[in-house]
Amino acid sequence: MKKQSIKVFALVATAGLLTTSCDLLKDLDYTVTPDPLEMHGDSVCVKVDITFPEKGINKKAWAEVTPMLGSTALKSIRVQGEKATGNGEVIQYKAGGKITYEDCVPYTPDMEATDLMVTGKVYKGEKEKDQIEPMKIADATIITPYLVNKDFKVIVAKDAFQRVTEETFMAVINYDKGRDAVKSSEMKDDDIKAYEAFLADAQTNPKIEVKNVNVTGFASPEGEEDKNNTLSTDRANTGSEASMKVAKKAEHEGAQGEMYNKKGSGEDYDGFKRELEADSVMNEDDKNLVLRVLETISNPVEREKAMRDMGKTFNYLDKKVFPKLRRAEIVAVYDETGFSDEEMKANSVSNPDTLNLEELLFCAQLYTDLNEQLRVYKIAEERYPEDYRTANNVGVVLYQMNKMAEAKAQFEKANGIEDNPISKNNLGAIAGMEGDREKSMDLLNQANGAGSEVNYNKGVLNIQNGDYSDAVSNLGSEASFNKALAELLNGNNSIDGIIGDSPDAETAQGYYLMAVAAARQDNLQGIVGNLKNAFAKDGSLKAKAAKDREFIKYLENASFTAIVK
C-alpha cells in the first residue's frame, strides 16, 4: 500500500491579510493488484484501489490523477470534493471514501523493468493549485508468458505403405459346352504359361509366399440348372488338377497339394452381365432386352426359355458370349514382401520409377537428413501431383528448414488439391509464426481431428492470448516446456516434474522456468540452483534475471545478486 500527502500552494488573502495554507488533497492510500504488474495477452492491466481518509479532499477541490507505466500514460481519472462541480468521482469530506481505478494498455518493451507511478494536478474551481508529485505505487512488469516457445508443429501426411501385401494371380481354363475335361490346347494358352512362370518364380523368390489356390468352376446360363451346378463343381475339380500339373512343372511344391480351395458356382449370371455389357457387336436394344430378362425373371427355366425365344440374339450369345462363361478360374493368393528399407533408399537415388507413391512417402521418412527427405518428397510430388500429401510433405520439410514462405506456398498448394485438415493445421502453424493469432486459431479450428499437433498449436496460441486454462487443456499430458509454462501461469507452481520429463529438463530455458517457479514458492535455494544451471547453459540470461520482476523480492539478496553479476 502506497500513501501520498500532497501539499498545495497557500491561498493569498486580500491585501493586508496574513497568508495561510491549507491541504486540498492529502494522505491517499494506493493498493495495486497485482504488484508487480503482469503482462497477459500482450497487455498490462492495472487495478488500483485509492483510499481517501476523513477530510482527505477539500469540499471544493478536484484532482486529475494520471498513472504512468514507464513512459506510457494510462487514462486519467477525476476525483472531486462534495461541493466541486464536474463529473468526477465524488468523495465525501468527513467520511472520506474509496474508488477503484482500472485500465489496460498494450505492453511495450520499456515496461519490462519500470515502475507504476501516479502524477496529476489539483484544482479549486477552475484554477490549478498544485501538481501531484510523481510517486511510485507499484513495480512493473512480470512478462513470463513471453517465455513461450512458438514451436508450432506441422503434420506429415502419412503414407499407406505396407511391407507385406496380399496379391493374386489368375489364370483361366475354358471348357466345351457341357464338358468338364481340360483340353490340351488350354494348357498352352498364354495365361497358363504365365501362371507356370509365376509359380516357378515364387518357388525361389523369398519375397513371394503362395498361401492358397482358389479354383472356382462356372457354367453358362443355359441348360438345366441342376446339371449346371454339378458341371461347375466338376470343372472346379478338373481345374484344380490342371493347376497342380502346372505347379509340378514349375517345381512349386506348395501349389501341388493341400492349399487348394475348390468351389462350384453354378450358372454365372454376374459374368454373363459383364460380358454382355462389354460386347461391342450386339446393338443396345438387344442388350437391354437380354438384361431385362435377367433382371425380371427369377425362375431359371423360364429365364432360359425367354432367352431362347430371342432367336438370332440367343444364337449369337451361344456362340460368342456363353463360351467365355464355361470356365474354371484359378486364383493363386500370395503375400508379396516389398523392398527393404535399404533397397528403397537405393532405388530412390538410382531408379525412383520402381517405387510407387506409398513407397516414396515411406522412403522419405527413412532419412534423417532434411535435404534427402526433400529430394524424395519432390520425386513423389513430380510423379504424383494429384495427391495432396506429396505437396504437403514437401512443405513440412521446408518448414523444418525455416523456409517459411516456400513452406506456406506448398501447404496452400496441397489444400488446393484437396481441402484437408492436415494442410489446414500446417497453414495455421505458418500464421502463428507470422504472428497472426486470429487467423492461426481459425485455421486450427478447421483442422480438428488431424492430430495432437493441432491441440498443441492451439495451446501455444492460448498462452499468447492469456487463456491459460485452455492452454493447459490443449497441451495435453505430454511433458513439454510449454505445458510447464501453461501450468505455472495457470497457478500451479509445482512444475519440476513436467520439466523433468520434458526435452527441456537440462536446457537453459528449462532451468530458468524452474527458477521462476521456485521464486513463486519463496524457495531461494531453488532460485539460485536453477539460475546457476541456466547461466551455465546460456550466460545471456544473467541480464534477464537481474531485471526480471519474478525475482524482485531478491534483488537485494546477497545470494541472488552474487550469481546475476
Secondary structure, DSSP 4 states (H G I P E B T S, - for coil): -EEEEE--PPPP-STTSPP----SEEEEEEEEESSS-BEETTEEEEEEEEEE-TT-B-TTEEEEEEEEETTEE---EEEEETT--SSSEEEBTTTBEEEEEEEEEE--GGGTTEEEEEEEEEEETTEEEEEEEEEEEEEE-B-GGGG----PPP-PPPP---SEEEEEEEEEEE--TT--PPPTTGGGSHHHHHHHHHHHHHHH-TTEEEEEEEEEEEE-S-S-HHHHHHHHHHHHHHHHHHHHHHHHHTT-SGGGTTTEEEEEEEE-HHHHHHHHHH-SSS-HHHHHHHHHHHHH---HHHHHHHHHTTTHHHHHIIIIIHHHHSEEEEEEEEEEE---HHHHHHHHHH-GGGS-HHHHHHHHTT--SHHHHHHHHHHHHHH-TT-HHHHHHHHHHHHHTT-HHHHHHHHHHHHHHS--HHHHHHHHHHHHHTT-HHHHHHHHHHTTTS-HHHHHHHHHHHHHHT-HHHHHHHT-SS--HHHHHHHHHTT----HHHHHTSTTTTSHHHHHHHHHHHHHTT-HHHHHHHHHHHHHH-TTHHHHHHH-GGGGGGTT-HHHHHHH-
